[in-house]
Amino acid sequence: MDKIYFRRFETTARMGVFPHEKKAPQPICISLEFNVDSKKAACCDALQATIDYDEIKSTLLAVIAKQHYQLIETLAEAISENLFKRFPISYLKLSVEKTAIYSDMEAVGITLIRQC
């Protein structure tokens, strides 16, 4: 099975449990990969034969904008659930990182691996 991936999509999200985190959106970084059968798309060279990257990105942004998330785990699970509902995928590896938590650390985050 082939995989499509998004590597290090940087954006912000309303998330966190501490008062200073609730004052402004927090910088996050999302990476994901999911399975796809790319043979049909490669043969016909047509966007409708594969998964549109813009639709994936729009889904990510819609989930992020939906609410304030207390935990990074909750945001990651919400993204995962929405991607499985909207797209014909059966495997997803998703990482969500908060990139401005500690001055002496690049990021903290979670990686989910889901199959259905």
Backbone as CSV, one residue per row, in Angstrom:
resi,resn,N_x,N_y,N_z,CA_x,CA_y,CA_z,C_x,C_y,C_z
1,MET,0.854,-1.189,0.000,0.000,0.000,0.000,0.889,1.237,0.000
2,ASP,0.493,2.213,-0.758,1.232,3.469,-0.854,0.788,4.403,0.268
3,LYS,1.584,5.431,0.510,1.248,6.385,1.568,1.384,7.807,1.049
4,ILE,0.446,8.642,1.470,0.540,10.088,1.277,0.917,10.658,2.634
5,TYR,1.762,11.671,2.636,2.137,12.255,3.921,2.127,13.776,3.866
6,PHE,1.910,14.359,5.032,2.035,15.791,5.269,3.120,15.914,6.333
7,ARG,4.138,16.663,6.062,5.250,16.756,6.996,5.355,18.170,7.558
8,ARG,5.208,18.272,8.868,5.440,19.501,9.630,4.583,20.692,9.175
9,PHE,3.275,20.484,9.182,2.329,21.568,8.913,2.257,22.434,10.167
10,GLU,2.725,23.669,10.080,2.776,24.567,11.226,1.586,25.513,11.204
11,THR,0.895,25.561,12.345,-0.278,26.418,12.487,-0.433,26.731,13.975
12,THR,-1.568,27.271,14.349,-1.846,27.517,15.762,-3.180,26.886,16.121
13,ALA,-3.340,26.615,17.420,-4.589,26.032,17.917,-4.893,26.605,19.290
14,ARG,-6.187,26.730,19.546,-6.613,27.135,20.889,-6.570,25.879,21.745
15,MET,-5.541,25.787,22.581,-5.409,24.591,23.395,-4.551,24.858,24.616
16,GLY,-4.790,24.038,25.623,-4.009,24.107,26.846,-4.900,24.197,28.063
17,VAL,-4.333,23.820,29.202,-5.095,23.820,30.449,-4.726,24.989,31.358
18,PHE,-3.596,25.607,31.110,-3.133,26.672,31.988,-3.634,28.034,31.507
19,PRO,-3.847,28.969,32.437,-4.387,30.285,32.063,-3.610,30.978,30.940
20,HIS,-2.284,30.928,30.975,-1.510,31.608,29.924,-1.713,30.945,28.560
21,GLU,-2.054,29.655,28.532,-2.306,28.963,27.268,-3.675,29.325,26.693
22,LYS,-4.572,29.730,27.562,-5.929,30.059,27.123,-6.043,31.489,26.591
23,LYS,-5.017,32.295,26.790,-5.057,33.693,26.357,-4.859,33.864,24.857
24,ALA,-4.121,32.957,24.250,-3.810,33.097,22.821,-3.596,31.718,22.210
25,PRO,-3.832,31.587,20.917,-3.573,30.300,20.257,-2.111,29.877,20.428
26,GLN,-1.919,28.585,20.554,-0.592,28.006,20.759,-0.039,27.481,19.434
27,PRO,1.252,27.678,19.168,1.829,27.111,17.946,1.893,25.586,18.033
28,ILE,1.492,24.937,16.956,1.547,23.481,16.878,2.118,23.067,15.527
29,CYS,2.514,21.829,15.459,3.024,21.258,14.221,2.381,19.883,14.045
30,ILE,1.841,19.637,12.864,1.148,18.375,12.577,1.860,17.665,11.433
31,SER,2.090,16.388,11.633,2.586,15.520,10.563,1.661,14.324,10.496
32,LEU,1.418,13.847,9.290,0.567,12.667,9.169,0.922,11.885,7.925
33,GLU,0.577,10.621,7.965,0.663,9.784,6.772,-0.508,8.818,6.805
34,PHE,-1.008,8.510,5.624,-2.128,7.585,5.521,-1.972,6.775,4.254
35,ASN,-2.619,5.621,4.258,-2.495,4.734,3.106,-3.410,5.169,1.973
36,VAL,-2.955,4.866,0.771,-3.728,5.169,-0.427,-3.236,4.237,-1.533
37,ASP,-4.140,3.838,-2.378,-3.741,3.078,-3.558,-3.531,4.095,-4.672
38,SER,-2.291,4.409,-4.957,-1.999,5.483,-5.913,-1.921,5.006,-7.360
39,LYS,-2.076,3.728,-7.578,-1.919,3.194,-8.933,-2.934,3.797,-9.915
40,LYS,-4.201,3.881,-9.500,-5.229,4.430,-10.387,-4.933,5.892,-10.714
41,ALA,-4.577,6.664,-9.702,-4.268,8.075,-9.929,-3.059,8.226,-10.847
42,ALA,-2.066,7.381,-10.650,-0.869,7.450,-11.488,-1.182,7.093,-12.942
43,CYS,-2.068,6.137,-13.126,-2.416,5.711,-14.493,-3.228,6.759,-15.251
44,CYS,-4.195,7.368,-14.565,-5.080,8.309,-15.267,-4.689,9.770,-15.068
45,ASP,-3.752,10.033,-14.142,-3.259,11.389,-13.902,-4.398,12.362,-13.609
46,ALA,-5.323,11.913,-12.747,-6.509,12.720,-12.439,-6.669,12.875,-10.929
47,LEU,-6.906,14.091,-10.494,-7.066,14.383,-9.076,-8.202,13.587,-8.448
48,GLN,-9.300,13.410,-9.171,-10.451,12.702,-8.604,-10.161,11.220,-8.339
49,ALA,-9.020,10.721,-8.798,-8.649,9.322,-8.569,-7.802,9.142,-7.308
50,THR,-7.605,10.230,-6.587,-6.814,10.149,-5.360,-7.434,11.057,-4.303
51,ILE,-6.726,11.270,-3.221,-7.207,12.148,-2.153,-6.587,13.530,-2.354
52,ASP,-7.437,14.535,-2.395,-7.025,15.917,-2.630,-6.342,16.475,-1.373
53,TYR,-5.102,16.905,-1.507,-4.359,17.450,-0.370,-5.066,18.651,0.252
54,ASP,-5.674,19.482,-0.588,-6.383,20.656,-0.067,-7.530,20.257,0.852
55,GLU,-8.206,19.171,0.532,-9.304,18.710,1.383,-8.788,18.199,2.726
56,ILE,-7.643,17.547,2.714,-7.033,17.107,3.977,-6.682,18.326,4.821
57,LYS,-6.002,19.289,4.212,-5.604,20.491,4.947,-6.823,21.245,5.470
58,SER,-7.865,21.356,4.677,-9.098,22.023,5.119,-9.724,21.298,6.302
59,THR,-9.681,19.982,6.279,-10.213,19.199,7.397,-9.404,19.461,8.662
60,LEU,-8.090,19.462,8.541,-7.243,19.763,9.701,-7.601,21.123,10.292
61,LEU,-7.680,22.135,9.441,-7.970,23.486,9.918,-9.359,23.595,10.535
62,ALA,-10.336,22.900,9.970,-11.699,22.939,10.521,-11.751,22.301,11.905
63,VAL,-11.084,21.185,12.079,-11.066,20.515,13.391,-10.351,21.398,14.411
64,ILE,-9.229,21.965,14.028,-8.471,22.831,14.934,-9.308,24.033,15.363
65,ALA,-10.047,24.626,14.439,-10.822,25.840,14.723,-12.109,25.573,15.495
66,LYS,-12.534,24.335,15.554,-13.845,23.996,16.115,-14.006,24.389,17.580
67,GLN,-12.950,24.247,18.384,-13.103,24.475,19.824,-11.745,24.700,20.471
68,HIS,-11.781,25.057,21.749,-10.569,25.071,22.566,-10.376,23.649,23.079
69,TYR,-9.209,23.107,22.843,-8.886,21.757,23.307,-8.016,21.871,24.553
70,GLN,-8.404,21.193,25.614,-7.592,21.178,26.830,-6.290,20.420,26.585
71,LEU,-6.410,19.260,25.949,-5.272,18.357,25.796,-4.912,18.140,24.333
72,ILE,-3.645,17.972,24.080,-3.161,17.659,22.746,-3.704,16.299,22.294
73,GLU,-3.903,15.394,23.247,-4.466,14.079,22.929,-5.880,14.198,22.364
74,THR,-6.655,15.120,22.904,-8.027,15.321,22.439,-8.042,15.870,21.016
75,LEU,-7.180,16.828,20.741,-7.079,17.372,19.384,-6.650,16.288,18.402
76,ALA,-5.647,15.511,18.758,-5.165,14.452,17.861,-6.267,13.440,17.565
77,GLU,-7.011,13.049,18.570,-8.091,12.079,18.359,-9.196,12.675,17.491
78,ALA,-9.518,13.945,17.690,-10.544,14.600,16.866,-10.108,14.663,15.399
79,ILE,-8.851,14.974,15.162,-8.338,14.986,13.788,-8.445,13.597,13.184
80,SER,-8.000,12.595,13.920,-8.042,11.211,13.440,-9.461,10.794,13.070
81,GLU,-10.398,11.027,13.963,-11.794,10.638,13.707,-12.341,11.321,12.458
82,ASN,-12.049,12.595,12.292,-12.552,13.324,11.121,-11.930,12.837,9.824
83,LEU,-10.653,12.533,9.834,-10.011,12.027,8.619,-10.580,10.672,8.218
84,PHE,-10.814,9.792,9.191,-11.397,8.484,8.870,-12.831,8.612,8.354
85,LYS,-13.575,9.577,8.863,-14.957,9.774,8.403,-15.016,10.333,6.982
86,ARG,-14.104,11.237,6.649,-14.191,11.963,5.376,-13.471,11.316,4.207
87,PHE,-12.485,10.467,4.489,-11.632,9.975,3.409,-11.518,8.453,3.438
88,PRO,-11.292,7.851,2.277,-11.207,6.388,2.190,-9.823,5.878,2.613
89,ILE,-9.550,5.990,3.906,-8.274,5.519,4.437,-8.542,4.437,5.476
90,SER,-7.585,3.550,5.657,-7.733,2.513,6.681,-6.551,2.504,7.644
91,TYR,-5.567,3.358,7.398,-4.397,3.478,8.272,-4.022,4.949,8.366
92,LEU,-3.710,5.388,9.590,-3.291,6.771,9.805,-2.229,6.809,10.890
93,LYS,-1.149,7.502,10.604,-0.149,7.840,11.620,-0.155,9.357,11.712
94,LEU,-0.452,9.877,12.888,-0.650,11.310,13.088,0.166,11.778,14.284
95,SER,0.959,12.811,14.083,1.711,13.428,15.177,1.266,14.875,15.325
96,VAL,1.019,15.278,16.567,0.695,16.668,16.881,1.682,17.111,17.954
97,GLU,2.357,18.222,17.697,3.354,18.738,18.627,3.017,20.169,19.029
98,LYS,3.216,20.459,20.301,3.195,21.842,20.776,4.648,22.304,20.759
99,THR,4.912,23.377,20.034,6.297,23.755,19.764,6.828,24.910,20.613
100,ALA,6.033,25.430,21.515,6.498,26.565,22.328,6.256,26.332,23.818
101,ILE,6.374,25.097,24.252,6.120,24.788,25.657,7.333,25.104,26.526
102,TYR,8.490,24.602,26.110,9.709,24.770,26.897,10.788,25.431,26.044
103,SER,11.524,26.350,26.642,12.580,27.042,25.901,13.764,26.132,25.582
104,ASP,13.927,25.068,26.346,15.061,24.171,26.129,14.671,22.876,25.418
105,MET,13.508,22.886,24.768,13.020,21.685,24.086,12.313,22.103,22.803
106,GLU,12.554,21.380,21.732,11.934,21.717,20.448,10.419,21.560,20.488
107,ALA,9.934,20.478,21.085,8.486,20.231,21.089,8.137,19.106,22.055
108,VAL,6.868,19.090,22.435,6.272,17.934,23.109,5.046,17.557,22.290
109,GLY,4.713,16.290,22.275,3.577,15.909,21.443,3.150,14.477,21.620
110,ILE,2.310,14.067,20.699,1.764,12.718,20.703,1.742,12.198,19.268
111,THR,1.931,10.908,19.131,1.767,10.239,17.847,0.708,9.164,18.013
112,LEU,-0.323,9.234,17.186,-1.374,8.215,17.164,-1.174,7.338,15.940
113,ILE,-1.424,6.064,16.095,-1.479,5.149,14.959,-2.834,4.471,15.034
114,ARG,-3.628,4.656,13.989,-4.988,4.111,13.963,-5.194,3.303,12.692
115,GLN,-5.923,2.209,12.835,-6.297,1.378,11.694,-7.757,0.998,11.830
116,CYS,-8.409,0.865,10.709,-9.785,0.363,10.752,-10.025,-0.565,9.590
